Amino acid sequence: MLLIHTPQTTSRLDYAFKHICTRILGVKVQFVSVIEEFIAHEGPKMSYGKQPIGSEAFVQAHGLLTEQGFDDLEITVQPWDDTICFFPVRVHSSVPFDIFASTFYLLSRYEEYIPHLKDEMDRFPAEESLAYKEGFLQQPVIDIWAFKFKKVLKAHFPEMPFVERNFVQHHMVDATQPFAYTQRGFLRNFAGYFSDLGRFKFKHILNRSRVLLGLRKDPYDVFSWMINVAKQGHIKLTVLFLMGEGFSFKQDSNTQRKHYRKTVKFVSDYAEVGLIFSYHSLGNEERLKREKLQMEELTHRSLQCSLNDKLLVNLPHNYRNSLELEVARDASMLYESTLGFRSGTCTPFLFYDLDYEIKTPLIIHPMAGVTSALAGKKEGQIESELMKVKQEVAAVNGTFSLLFSNQNFTSDQLFWRRFFAEK
């Protein structure tokens, strides 16, 4: 246990310290404001404030963790060895930056509460983020800072125990459209034939006909393959399905069809199944509740993981809905256009409602990106970018999660099949 002296214990301070110390380093923390209790403590201890008490481990406070509300802050990002940080402090601090204030800024998504330009889907774009502008989006900087802080603690307390965590791969698959041709209905297939004919895609017409005649398997139905690969590689797998209306006519599927429901049930028997909240329901709590209930009735399990269609995260409203629905985890905290850690960490963390200044029980599952962000790039470049991010996560023994689509694993997508199977 690490005792921390601070003049004032706030929900922000508790939130930031527990993410770095407990969630990443595996060290329990306790806060104290009485100096005599702090001095009398004989175990590991540190102080956090404007001035150190004595010669103990000390991190100087920037001030953000004792404030309330949010304001447009001026932030200067500076280099720190092989990474960066912000909120610099004076030299007598054990670390040159207030890593706890910086952690809170990124985890709470402070910048997303400030007025900003949104994209055409009403989302916070990567280009508006501090991490993108300053070039550290593809580093799990909070985890890197935590390991630097660990060195400080070990220097002061050589016998202090830490829980060593292991690198984890947790694949997530967006199965918005689980079938290319089957279960699509007469009207959609007719429109598909007409579209392919107009664009002279005769191979697509042939494939569609073979599938509909039962001569070959639907190319998007790769769920057995995914389950077998994940099982053999001891890889965590979550497959997410829609229960509501698709974003467009092309993406919509009849989720009440027997084969659709049979597929969801089959996957749920061998892997975690999550729910994609439909885009057109995200502002309607009653519709979201119906979608959740349909999934739970189908799988006979309480919903553990959700994803917002089109990766729409409108803070704090979407997450408040998830809390009302008692969803355990959300995997929507990523950018559609680029790889990287939107919240600066590769460790699952709790959603902090900045309006109410409270830490909530909703777990945000950090994602490294979505495969569609790499569309149009050459295979060598894709592999290079992915491996760079994966190695950053492995260096801090974090959780590497990429959002795949089942469409990535058709028989001609050899690269994505290989990357999915890599340990």
DRENGUBA-655197 format. One record per atom (N, C-alpha, C, O, CB): x, y, z. Coordinates in steps of 0.02 Angstrom, whole numbers, plus 50000, padded with zeros to 5 digits. Atoms other than C-alpha are relative to their C-alpha. Glycine has a CB too. Example, Ala and Ser with C-alpha at 12.3 -4.5 7.8 and 13.67 -1.06 7.14 Angstrom:
2
500454994150000/506154977550390/500455006050000/500975005950033/499505000150062/499584994149997/506844994750357/499615005550037/499865011050045/500205002349929/
END
This chain:
423
500424994050000/500005000050000/500445006350000/500945006650036/499535000050061/499644993750005/500615017549955/499585005550033/499015006750013/500165001849925/500354994549966/500125031650073/500185006649965/500765008049953/500185000450076/499894993850036/499905048349986/499735005850041/499145006050059/499654999849931/500224994049965/499865064850078/499815005349949/500205006949904/500555002750048/500234994650043/498855078249991/499565004650041/499165002250081/499614997249938/500414995349960/498075094050065/499254999049991/498865000350037/500185007049983/500715000850015/496415089949982/499904994049955/500214993549902/499715006449967/500145005950041/495755073349917/499365001249961/498825001949991/499954993650043/500584998850043/494585076049769/499864993749959/500284989149956/500125006149953/500175005850042/493695063849655/500474999649940/500634994149917/499265000549976/499525000050056/494865069249514/500674996850021/500954992749985/500125007149974/499365002549974/496405065549619/499964992550011/500424988849992/500195003750065/500105007249987/495735048649675/499984996149934/500284990849929/499344998850039/500075003250066/495305044249494/500674999249965/500834993749941/499535004149956/499365000250036/497005048549420/500514995650035/500854991650002/500295007149993/499525004149963/498055040649558/499834992649996/500284988449989/500035002250073/500185007150001/497075024549557/500094996949931/500204990949926/499274999150023/499875002850066/497245022649369/500744998349993/500924992849971/499785004849944/499285001250007/499135024449373/500254994950050/500584990150032/500385006650009/499715004349947/499515016149539/499674993150004/500014988050008/499945003550066/500355006349988/498175002849553/499874996249935/500044990349931/499345001350034/500175003650061/497574998649377/500624998149959/500634992849929/499545004249958/499415001550040/499284999549294/500554996550040/500814991450019/500285006449969/499445002749961/500564996149431/499794994950052/500224991550081/500355005750035/500225005049952/499484985349545/500145001850072/500214997450114/500314993549985/499854997749932/499814995949700/499395003550028/499135008249998/500615004850000/500564996749967/498405000549818/500245006650031/500815007250053/499694995550055/499824993549973/498385018549876/499515002150054/498935000050055/500025005349944/500424997149948/497725027750027/500215007250008/500805008850007/500054996050067/499864992949995/497585046550049/499935002450072/499514999950110/499535004049954/500024997249933/497925056450207/500165007549994/500575009649953/500514996450047/499884992850000/497875075150243/500335002450065/500565008150070/499355003749990/499704998249936/498535074950422/500754998549997/500954992749987/499664996150059/499285000850007/500425077750420/500284995150051/500724991250036/500345006750008/499755004549947/500695068550586/499904992749981/500334988549994/499675001650067/500135006950022/499895052750516/500484997949944/500724992249942/499274999249976/499555001450056/500955053950360/500714998750026/501044993950004/500005005849951/499325000749973/502585056150458/500064993550039/500594990250037/500185006050045/499965006149958/502165041650575/499984993649959/500174988349983/499435000050049/500055006050043/501855029650429/500694997549981/501105001449957/499585001549937/499345002850012/503325017950408/500064996549933/500624994649913/500184995250054/499985003350065/502865010250241/500115004949943/500265010849956/499374996149988/499924995650058/502985017350063/499525005950002/498935005050017/499904996149935/500434994149998/502335035050054/500285005449954/500885005449938/499935002750072/499804994450041/502385050649947/499535005850013/499005004950042/500014998149924/500444994249992/501675068049946/499855003049931/500255002549885/500325005350046/500234996850062/500705077249811/499705006650019/499185006950053/499494995549961/500234993349982/500475095949826/500465005349972/500805004149922/499945000750076/499584994550024/501355112449805/500724999450024/501185001349989/499715006650021/499335000649971/502835108549920/500074993250034/499584990650060/500145005750051/499895006249963/503615092549990/500005001250075/500135006850097/500664996749978/499984999449927/503485089250176/500714999250025/500925002850070/499544994750032/499305001249982/505255082650190/500394997649940/500395000849888/500054994850058/499605002750055/506375071850083/499664994049967/499984990049933/500694997950025/500375005650028/505005059650032/499935000549924/500085005749895/499314999550033/500194999650070/504505055149855/499455005249993/498975005350032/499774993049972/500464994350005/503565070349794/499865001649927/500325001949886/500305006250036/500204997550066/502595075549640/499635006650010/499135006950046/499554994749962/500314993449992/502175093849627/499345000349960/499324998149902/500485005549977/500664999750031/500345097149587/499935006049954/500125011649972/499465000250054/500134994750047/499865107249435/499405004250022/499395010350014/499874997149930/500604996449977/498165111749510/499364997549968/498824998949993/500085007349987/500605002350036/496975103449386/499574995350042/498964995350036/500204996549936/500375005049962/496495089749509/499615002850059/499234999250091/500474994750024/500394996949947/495815101949637/499495005049973/499135008250011/500475003650050/500494995550032/494785111949512/499344996349988/499304990349998/500295002849934/500635002950022/492995109049457/499805003149934/499995008749918/499455001150054/500204997550065/492195110949288/500574999549950/501064996049961/499775007250006/499485000450052/493205113549131/500075006849966/499605010849963/499834994549948/499844993750033/494035127749039/500484998549943/500784993149941/500305005250051/499545000850057/495045130048881/500715001250024/500945007050028/499815004949941/499334999449972/496785126448948/500535001049946/500474998449891/500164993750041/499424999450043/498405131848868/500494994550020/500744994450076/500335007150005/499575005849985/499465116048857/500615000149955/500575000749894/499604993549990/499375000450036/501285115148808/500284993050008/500464991050064/500505005350025/499735006849999/501885097748763/500765000349994/501025003849950/499694995749944/499275000050000/503715094448800/500274992949998/499954988350022/500275003650062/499715006750002/504875079648767/500214997650069/500405001650112/500604999949953/499795003249936/505265067548909/500314993249982/499944988349973/499394999350051/499645006050021/506585054548864/499714997749932/499755001449883/499944994350053/500265002650063/505765043548730/499255001249991/498944998149948/500154992549996/500714998450007/504025050748754/499915007550009/500375011450000/499584996050051/500164992949988/503165067348794/499595000450064/499384995350091/499625003249940/500474998949945/502175074948935/499825007449999/500095011349961/500294997850069/500184992949994/501345091348984/499845001450073/499864996950115/499395001749955/500054997549931/500965101349141/500674999350036/500714995750086/499434996350038/499345000449967/502815103649185/500005003250069/499625007850082/500535003449956/499944997449932/503305106849366/500735001350015/501175000149973/499714995050052/499324997949984/504855112849457/500464994150015/500224988450023/499995004850059/499505005349999/506465102949476/499994995850064/500204990050061/500685003049993/499985004149940/506225097149657/499454994750002/499404991050050/499945004450062/500495005550006/504775086049601/500374993749977/500854994249938/499435002049949/499675006450018/505255067649583/499934998549926/500334994849898/499714994350040/500075000550072/504605068349404/499905007149974/499625011350009/499404995349979/500024993050024/504705083849293/499325002549977/499255008349957/500485000749943/500674998050020/502845083949252/499494997450051/499624992550086/499844997349928/500555002649958/501225082049348/499644994749958/499154996249922/499515005750024/500285005350041/500835065249269/499284998250020/498914995349980/500444993850006/500685001649977/499245063649372/499505004949970/498955002949951/499975000150078/500434995150034/498495079749305/499954998549926/499424999049896/500265007250012/499995001750071/499025074749129/499574993949987/499214993649937/500724998849976/500405006150007/498235057649154/499265001750004/498864999149964/500184995050055/500704998249993/496605065349212/499755003649937/499205002349914/499895004550062/500194996250060/496575077149062/499834995349943/499334996349908/500565004849979/500105004650056/496715062648939/499444995050014/499024993949970/500654996349986/500515005149984/495635049649028/499295002950002/498824999849978/500174996750066/500664997049993/494195061449065/499755002649933/499165004449927/500015005750051/500154997050065/494235067248882/499805007350009/499325009749978/499444996049964/500114993049982/494305084948951/499905004249937/499465008549934/500595002750041/500024995950061/494595092048776/499354999049961/499175003349921/500594998449956/500625001250036/492975084248712/499415003750030/498875003950001/499864992649997/500524995949968/491965094848833/500065007449978/499595011249984/500044999550077/499894993150024/492725110848762/499695000749931/499734995949892/500765001749999/500274999150068/491855118148607/500514998249946/501095000449949/499765007249990/499545002350052/492615110048452/499614998649936/498994998149937/500384993650023/500315001850064/492275106348269/499864992549999/500274988550020/500455002149941/500175007150006/491375089948237/500004998049927/499935002249882/499324998650033/500015002350069/491425079048083/499284999149977/498815000850013/500394993449994/500675000550030/489955075147969/499544995150037/498934995350029/500064997949928/500405004849961/489395061148087/499905002350072/499674998550114/500344993250000/500094996949934/489375072848238/500494997150051/500344996850111/499284999050024/499505003049956/490955064748310/500585004950012/500705009549973/500274993549970/499394996349985/492495072148392/500554997149956/500734991249964/500204999650077/499505002850047/493825070348254/500694999750031/500865003850074/500015004149937/499325000849975/495595064548287/500405006449991/500815008250034/500364994249965/499614994050016/496265080448207/499915005650050/500315010250053/499815002449932/500124995049949/495515090748349/500354998550066/500375002750110/499255000750012/499725002249936/496425081048484/500725002450010/501095003449962/499984992450005/499324998049983/498005086448574/500494994649978/501034996249953/500065001250076/499545005550017/498775069148545/500164999949926/500734998649907/499704993450021/499885000050073/498555070348356/500435006049980/500915005349942/499335000249962/499644993950018/499185088248345/500734999750022/501175002349988/499675006150031/499325000249973/500725084448451/500374993549984/500944992650006/499975001050075/499675006050025/501105067548373/500124994450050/500584990550041/500645002049973/499915005549953/500895055948522/499394995450004/499314991650052/500165002750070/500625003949999/499235047848477/500134992550001/499754988750030/499585001849939/499885007250005/500025030948441/500454997350056/500704991850051/500324998549933/499665002449940/500895029748609/499504999750058/499125004450068/500605004750018/500405000249938/499995023848767/500375003950054/500655000950100/499854992650023/499564995849959/500795038548857/499884999350074/500354999650114/499925007249980/500145000649929/499905036249022/500354993950030/500624994350085/499244999550013/499665006149976/500585018549039/500755001050002/501094998550047/499824994149954/499284998550000/502325024748993/500185004350060/500685003150093/500205003649934/499884995849941/502205038349127/499974995850064/500374996850110/499495005750003/500075004149941/501635025349252/500634995950013/500844995150071/499394995349993/499395003949991/503175014649222/500595004350019/501045002050054/500164996149935/499494995349977/504285029949242/499915001550075/500395001950112/499975006549959/500144998849930/503425033349407/500184993950043/500404994650100/499255001750010/499815006149965/503705015249456/500745000050017/500944997950072/499834993849957/499284999549987/505585018249441/500145004650059/500585003350099/500385002449937/499924995349943/505425032949561/499844996650065/500214997250114/499555006349990/500205003549940/504505022349688/500514994750020/500664993950079/499314996949991/499515005349985/505755008049674/500655003050026/500994999950067/500144995849937/499394996749976/507195020349700/499925002050073/500405001650112/500165006249957/500124998149930/506395026349863/499854993950044/500034993850103/499425004950004/500215005849961/505705009449917/500184993649962/499744990649930/499235000350015/499775005850039/506744995149843/499614993650014/499564989349970/500724998850015/500375006249983/505704981849933/499265000549985/498884995850000/500114998450073/500724999050013/504024988849877/499764995049947/500054994649893/499865007249977/500255004950048/503004975049791/499555003149946/499175007749961/499624994450036/500434997950055/502184977849622/499704993849968/500014988549965/500405004249947/500315005550036/500964966749529/500205000549927/500055005549893/499225000150007/499785000050069/501734962149362/499444997549955/499204991949963/500644995749991/500535002150046/500444961649224/500304997349935/500894998249922/499535006049985/499785003150063/500554952549057/499685003449940/499135006049945/499854992650000/500264997450063/500324958448879/499404995749980/499424989649981/500544999949944/500625003550018/498554954048821/499775002449932/499795008349917/499455001250054/500344998350063/497764953348649/499264998550008/499074992950024/500314996149939/500725000849996/495894955948649/499705002549935/499585008549927/499695003850063/500284998150065/495184955848473/499265001450007/498894997950042/500124994449949/500724998450005/493504964048441/499805000249927/500175002849885/499845006750036/500245000450069/492494961148284/499325003249993/498845001350027/499974992649977/500634996550015/491154972748218/499644995849946/499854995649888/500135007449975/500395004150047/489864961248137/499345003549983/498815000549985/499864992950030/500604996150020/488664974948083/499644996649943/499034996449940/500205007249981/500285003550058/488414965347921/500284992850000/500784991549967/500165003749933/499725006749994/488654946847963/499954995849937/500304990849930/499664996450055/500075003750062/488104940947790/500025004749941/499755010349943/499334995950001/499964995950061/488494947447617/499374999249958/499125004049929/500624998149959/500565001550044/487044939047527/499414996650035/498834998550026/500234995849942/500545003649967/486064926947635/499685004450054/500015008950080/500254993450030/500374996549947/484774933547759/499915007549985/499775011550030/500364999150066/500054992950018/484724949947663/499325001849973/499155007749968/500535001849949/500674998750025/482984948047593/500005001049924/500515002749894/499715006250034/500074999650073/482334948447414/500175007049974/500545007649925/499294998249980/499924993250026/482324967347394/500735002149999/500975005049950/499595005050042/499304998049997/484124969947450/500424996149949/500874998949918/500294998950071/499635003950049/484774955747343/499845002149928/500285002249885/499854992550008/500184997550066/483804962047193/500375006549985/500645007449930/499235001249995/499624993750009/484574979347219/500744998649990/501075002149952/499895004650061/499295001850008/486274970947236/500154997549930/500664999349901/500184994750050/499925002450068/486064961847070/500005005849951/500425006249906/499444994949982/500064994250045/485534977946985/500625004450004/500875006749952/499375004150018/499404995849991/487004987647058/500614996749969/501005000049934/500135001350075/499435003550029/488284974347010/499984999849924/500495000549890/500034992850028/500075000150073/487584973146835/500165006849970/500495007249918/499284998049981/499864993250024/487664992046814/500755001750001/500975005849962/499625005050041/499284998749995/489504991846865/500424994449968/501034994149976/500215000950073/499685005550037/489904976346760/500404995450047/500924992850028/500465002849945/499665004549952/490394966346916/499684993149995/499314990950038/499955002850073/500315006550014/489944949546842/500234994650049/499864989850062/500174997849929/499765004849951/491014940146968/499585000350063/499424995250094/500745001350017/500434999249942/489964947347110/499324996949988/499034993850032/499925007550017/500655002950017/488384942047019/500044992450006/499584989250032/499785002049929/499915007249997/489064924347003/500054997650072/499744992750091/500634997949961/499925002049930/489594923547186/499345000550038/499174996150078/500535004450034/500654999249966/487924930247246/499534994249982/499194991550025/499685006949981/500445005450023/486994917347142/500204993450032/499764989650054/500024999449924/499775006249970/488064903047207/499814999550074/499604994350099/500764999249993/500184999949928/487774908247388/499264999050009/499044995150051/500235006650033/500735000449993/485904910547366/499734993249980/499204991150004/499675005449959/500215006750021/485784893647281/500274994550046/500144988650037/500224998649929/499735004849952/486714885447425/500604996249975/500774990950002/499484995250020/499425003550030/488224880747318/500655002050034/501154998550026/500045001549927/499414998049962/489474890147428/499785004050061/499225006550064/500485004249955/500154996549938/489564898147599/500035007549989/500415010049948/500494997950054/499984992750003/489204916447622/500705002550020/500955000450072/499465003250047/499314997949986/490904925347616/500105003750066/500655003650093/500245004349944/499944996449937/490544935847771/499904995650061/500034997750117/499525005850002/500135004649945/490064920847876/500644996350018/500754990649998/499434995049982/499335002649983/491794917947951/500054998850076/500604998550103/500555004949978/500015000249927/491274915748133/500324993750028/500664993950079/499295000650025/499685006249977/491814897548151/500765000649995/501124998550041/499764994049958/499274999150009/493534902048083/500285004550055/500795002950085/500155003149931/499764995449948/493714916748205/500034996650068/500524997450104/499545006150003/500035003349935/493204906348354/500574994950007/500894994550059/499324996650011/499475005049997/494414892348311/500695003150006/501115000850045/499984995649937/499354996649997/495874904248283/500125003050069/500665002250098/500055005549946/499934996949933/495554913648446/500124994650053/500524995650099/499375004150017/499925005449951/495404897348542/500704996949997/501014995750049/499474994549988/499345003050008/497014890048471/500565004750022/501075002550049/500124998049927/499494995149982/497974906248501/499925002850070/500305007250089/500005005549952/500144997549933/497254909148676/499915007749998/500175011350041/500564998150049/500134992850010/496664926248615/499285001550023/498824997850006/500115002149925/500674998049980/495194935048696/499635002649938/499925005949896/500025005550055/500404998250059/493784937848571/499325002650022/498974999450062/499934994149952/500674997449992/492234948748574/499725001649931/500035005449893/500005006450046/500344998750063/491044948848426/499375004050014/498965002150056/499844993349962/500554995549986/489784962948419/499505000149942/499695000949884/500265007250014/500545000350049/488104961948328/499505005650012/499435008250067/499664993250001/500564995449995/486694973948291/499364996450019/499264990749999/499905003749933/500685002449987/484964971148362/499495005149975/498895003749973/499904998550075/500454994750023/484244987448296/500075001249926/500304996849888/500145006450038/500014998150071/484104996348131/500705001749976/501085005150012/499535006049989/499354998350029/485634997548018/500045007349982/499525010749976/500134995749939/499914992950015/486365014447976/499685001949933/499405007349926/500755001849999/500284998750066/485805013147795/499654993849975/499704988450004/500555002249951/500355005650030/484745002047685/500494994449982/500344988549991/499625002349936/499505005050020/486314993247622/500264996150059/500384990150053/500585003449964/499725003249941/486934989347798/499474996650043/499644992750087/500385005050041/500525002749957/485264984647871/499904992549989/499944990149933/499345003749987/500155007250003/484884966447911/499384998850042/499245002450090/500604995750024/500595001849960/483314958147975/500244995750058/500374989850051/499484996149957/499715003549942/483904953548149/499514995050031/499704991450077/500205005150053/500495004749974/482314943648180/500004993549960/499654988749979/499305003150000/499965006250039/482724930748048/500324994450041/500774995550082/500405001149935/499775005749961/483024913448117/500754998849993/501094997650043/499624993749979/499295001550010/484754911248039/500445005450032/500985003850058/500154999549926/499624994649967/485354928248102/500054998650075/500594998950104/499665007049988/500025001249928/484824924048279/500394993650018/500714993250070/499274999550025/499635006249989/485554906648264/500755001349999/501134998350037/499814994849947/499294998350004/487224914048214/500245003650063/500775002050090/500135004549938/499824996449939/487254926048362/500044995150059/500514995450099/499495005650016/500015004849946/486804911848479/500604995249995/500904993550046/499354996050000/499425004450010/488154900548404/500645003450025/501035000350061/500064998249926/499404996549979/489504913748430/500015000850076/500545000250106/500045006949965/500024998949928/488924917148608/500164993850040/500344994250099/499315002650020/499835006249966/489194898848651/500764999050006/500994995150048/499704994149964/499285001250002/491054900248613/500435006350012/501035005850023/500194997149934/499644993749991/491534918648632/499535005150031/498925004150034/500305002749932/500424994649974/490934934648713/499645003549942/499955005249892/500425005150041/500394996450050/489544942848614/499805006850030/499555007250086/499374996049979/500194993349979/489284961548627/499475002949954/499294999949903/500615004550001/500544996850037/487964973448562/500245006549968/500565010650001/499405001450046/499884993650033/488164987248434/499365004050006/498855002349976/500214999049924/500584995749995/486965000948483/499915003649933/500375006949909/500085005250059/500114997350067/486175006748320/500055007750001/499855010950049/499314997949974/499874992850005/486615024248262/499375004150011/499395009350045/500315001749931/500624996149997/484815029948248/499644999350068/499135002550080/499534997849945/500295000749933/484445024348427/500425003250055/500215003450112/499904992650016/499534997749948/485915032448516/499725005750043/499945006650099/500635002249967/500294994649961/484885047248572/499344998250034/499015002450064/499895006049957/500655002149974/483385036948626/500104994250049/500234988550028/499534997849942/499865005049949/483575027548790/499534994049996/499734988350009/499975003150068/500485005550003/481995017148765/500184995249944/500124989149953/499305002849990/499815004350056/482575010548597/500644996150017/500714990350000/500105004149935/499395003449979/484285006648669/499844994350049/500144989050046/500495005050033/500215005149951/483444997248811/499714993949965/499844988249985/499495003050049/500305005650037/482464986748686/500544995849966/500504989749965/499495002649948/499465003650033/484034982348589/500404995850049/500584990150034/500475004949964/499635003749948/484934977248748/499594993950023/499874988550031/500165004650060/500425005449977/483464966748804/499964994449949/499984988549966/499295002650016/500015005050053/483374957848636/500634995850000/500604989749993/499915003349931/499375003749999/485214953248646/500044995450061/500264989650055/500595004950000/499975004049940/485084947048824/499524994049998/499684988650023/499855004350062/500485005550007/483544936648786/500264994749951/500124988849960/499325002649977/499745004650050/484434928948637/500594995950027/500634989950016/500225003849938/499405003349976/486084924848724/499924996950070/500334992950091/500575004950002/500115002349931/485354921548898/500575002150047/500744998650094/499924992350002/499474997349959/486744932148971/499915007650006/499625010749961/500714998349970/500034992749993/486854949849038/500525003149954/501065000449944/500135002250074/499564996750047/487644961948916/500625002750035/500575006550083/499635005649963/499374997849970/489484964948957/500355005449959/500695009749988/500454994150008/499614995350042/490144974848808/499565002949946/499154999449915/500614996449968/500384996650053/489404987648688/500465004349958/501025006149978/499445004250030/499654995750047/489964997748540/499485004549968/498955002149949/500414995949946/500464995550033/489135013148468/500114999849924/500685000549901/500085007250026/499955000250073/488765011648282/500315006549974/500165011949998/499314998849967/499634994550030/489885022848177/500475003450050/500705009050038/499525005249971/499534997649949/490955025248333/499815007050026/500245011150040/500715000249972/500234993549975/489895039948389/500025000050076/499694996150109/499285001549975/499974999049928/490355045448565/499895007450013/500345011550004/500684997550030/500174993149983/489485061348617/500005000550076/499524998650109/499305002149970/499914999849927/490125064748793/499605005850030/499545011250001/500745000750018/500015006349962/489435062948920/499374995849987/499264990750020/500055001550073/500695002650005/487695058448855/499974992649981/499604988850011/499625004049948/500015007150020/488055041848766/500204995450057/499914990150067/500454998949940/499775004249945/488985035148916/499525000150059/499474995250096/500705002250023/500525000049948/487625040649036/499454995049984/499184991750028/499705007150009/500505005050020/486415030148935/500254993050014/499874988750037/499845000749925/499715006649986/487605015248950/499974998550074/499844992850094/500734999749975/500045000949928/487645017849137/499294998450022/499184994050064/500265006250036/500705001349983/485755018449148/499804992949980/499394989750013/499545005149965/500165006750024/485685002249049/500424994650034/500334988750021/500104999649926/499575004649962/486994994349165/500434995849954/500534989849966/499574995550045/499515003350043/488184989949024/500675000150037/500855005250067/500065003649930/499375000449962/489844984249097/500575003749966/500935007449998/500194992750011/499434997350036/491064989648960/499785003149934/499315000849902/500534994749988/500124996850065/491095001148810/500654999949960/501195000949988/499745007250007/499405000550042/492294999248662/500015005349945/500335004449894/500064993149969/500084995050053/491865015048564/500535005450001/500545009749957/499335003250006/499534994649992/493315025848623/500604999249953/501144997249975/500245000550073/499475000350050/494335026248462/499815004649943/499255007249940/500124992749975/500134995850058/494485036148302/499934995749937/500284990749929/500585005249990/500115003750062/493845030148134/500555001249949/500684996949907/499325001849970/499564997950054/495155039248032/500734998150010/501124998249962/499955007349992/499295001249988/496795034348115/500094995450060/499674995050105/500385006750012/499835004149943/497625022048233/500205004550059/500415010250049/500564995149983/499764996249943/497995027748409/499554999250060/499004996550056/500075007249983/500355000649936/497435028948589/499665006650017/499985011350040/500494997950057/500394993849992/496065041948602/500055002750071/500035008750081/499274998849982/499954997849930/496225042248792/500704999450028/500815000450088/499534995950043/499305000049979/498105040048799/500214993950040/500764994050069/500135005950040/499825005949960/498085022848883/499814993649964/499354993649922/499665000350069/500185006650025/498055004348838/499774995650057/499794989550053/500604996749963/500265003549941/497334999649008/499275002050009/499115007950010/500425001850064/500714998249989/495444998549036/499935004850059/500285004150109/499594993650013/500084994949948/494845013249140/499265001750009/498844999849968/500405006449982/500694998249984/493265020249218/499825006849968/500245011349965/499905000350076/500244993750028/492235033849136/499905005050055/499575003750106/499344998949961/500084994449953/492345050349229/499535005149969/499685007849915/500705003250019/500494995150025/490835061749207/500235006950024/500155008650082/499284998350025/499714993649982/491615078849202/499475005250019/499615009850056/500415002649942/500544995549981/489935087749215/499824999250073/499725004150109/499384998849956/500215001449931/489505079249379/500594999150048/500504998550108/499574993950002/499395001149961/491315077049438/499954993550041/500074993550101/500135005950047/500035006449966/491065058649478/500324994649958/500304994749896/499274998250017/499755006050033/491945042449437/499444995049997/499104993850047/500624997050039/500565004650009/490705029949366/500254992849994/500854991849983/499595002049938/499795007050007/490725010849358/500074997649928/500274991849917/499514995650036/499945002150070/490695010549167/500734999449980/501115004249986/499635005049953/499315001250021/492315002849104/500085001749926/499704999249885/500224992650014/499844998350069/493035010348945/500574995549978/501114995650007/500185007649991/499495004550026/493984997348845/500405003749947/500135005449895/499684993449971/499604996150048/495425006348756/500164996049938/500394990349942/500655002450033/499875003150064/495585002148572/500595003449966/500685009549973/499375000149956/499444997150038/497125004548463/499795002749933/500185006049899/500554994749991/500244997450064/496055008348312/499544995049967/499374989849995/500585001649954/500455004250039/494945000848179/500334998749933/500675003049906/499295003449991/499655001950061/495524991648024/499835004649941/500245005649897/499834992849981/500194995750056/494555003247908/500415006449996/500445009749944/499265001950005/499574994050001/495735017447959/500604999049955/500935003849935/500235001650071/499425001650041/497065008547856/499814998449928/500244996449888/500384994150030/500235001450067/496025006447699/500375004249948/500485010249959/499235001249994/499664996350054/496915011147538/500765000050006/501105002149959/499775006949998/499275000249992/498665008647609/500284993349977/499924988349976/500195001350073/499685006150022/499904995847547/500104995350059/500164997550117/500675001549965/499965005049947/500074979747645/500615001150045/500575000350106/500034993149969/499404998949961/501854983647699/499935005850048/500155005550105/500595001249955/500114994149957/501355000647767/499514998450056/499605000650113/499745005949958/500495002049949/499854993247857/500344996050055/500244997350114/499424995849968/499675004249951/500924980147941/500485004050043/500535002950104/500384994349966/499534995949963/502234992947990/499655004250053/499885004750109/500395004649952/500374995849952/500955004548072/499704995950056/499724997950114/499455003849963/500305004249949/500084990448162/500524997350049/500414997450110/499644994249968/499485002849957/501694982748229/500305005350045/500495003950101/500544996749958/499744994649959/502304999548290/499565001250061/499815001850117/500065006549959/500464998949945/500745002048395/499994993950047/499994994650108/499285001349974/500025006249960/500724983848453/500624999550044/500574997450102/499954993849954/499385000249961/502544985048510/499995005150057/500265003950111/500605001249955/500074995049947/502145000948608/499604997150058/499764998250116/499665006449973/500425003049949/500794991248701/500384994450036/500344993850097/499354997349969/499625005649971/501904976048728/500545002550048/500694999250098/500314995749946/499464997349958/503264987148803/499765001850070/500155002050117/500295006249968/500284998349934/502094991848946/499524994550025/499144995550071/499635006749997/500415005749981/501244974748957/499265001850005/498925000050053/500234997150066/500694997750000/499584982548912/499544995449961/499704989749947/499965006949972/500505003750038/498034976948817/499975002849929/499835008749919/499315000450033/500034997950070/498114977548627/499344997649970/499224991649965/500604997249960/500655001550030/496384978348549/499925003949936/499995010049934/499435001550049/500144996950064/496004981748368/499284998149981/499074992549993/500514997749945/500685001350021/494244983248300/500014997549928/500115001449881/499555006350008/500045003150066/494094971248153/499275000249977/498825001850015/500274992850001/500665001550027/492614968148040/500014992749977/500544990449954/499795004949942/500005006750027/492064950647994/500145000049925/500354994949897/499324996650013/499844999450071/492254956947815/500754999949986/500964999049929/499695006349971/499275000350008/494144957647846/500244992949987/500804991949965/500345002850062/499775006949999/494194938647848/499714995649945/499684989549952/499854996950067/500215003950058/493474933447681/500614996349973/501184998049989/499695004549945/499465004550021/494514920147593/500575003549963/501135000849961/499724994649956/499474996550037/495494932947490/500375005150044/500845008450020/499705003549939/499694995149955/495984943647642/500544996550042/500464995750103/499475003450047/499505004049966/497554933947686/500395003950052/500585001250104/500484997149949/499624996049952/498454948247773/499635000650066/499924999450119/500155007049972/500384999049939/497064951647898/499904993450037/499894993250099/499335003249986/500055006549968/496834933147930/500644998350039/500624995850095/499864994549947/499355001549967/498684931447971/500095004550060/500315002250112/500585001049950/499904995449944/498724946948081/499544998350058/499754998650116/499895007349979/500475002049948/497184941348177/500254994050039/500144993550099/499314998549969/499785006249969/497994924648213/500675000650037/500864996150074/500054994649949/499344999349968/499674931548271/499945000850075/499505004350100/500375006149970/500004999649927/500064929348455/500405006050023/500465007250083/500284993550031/
END
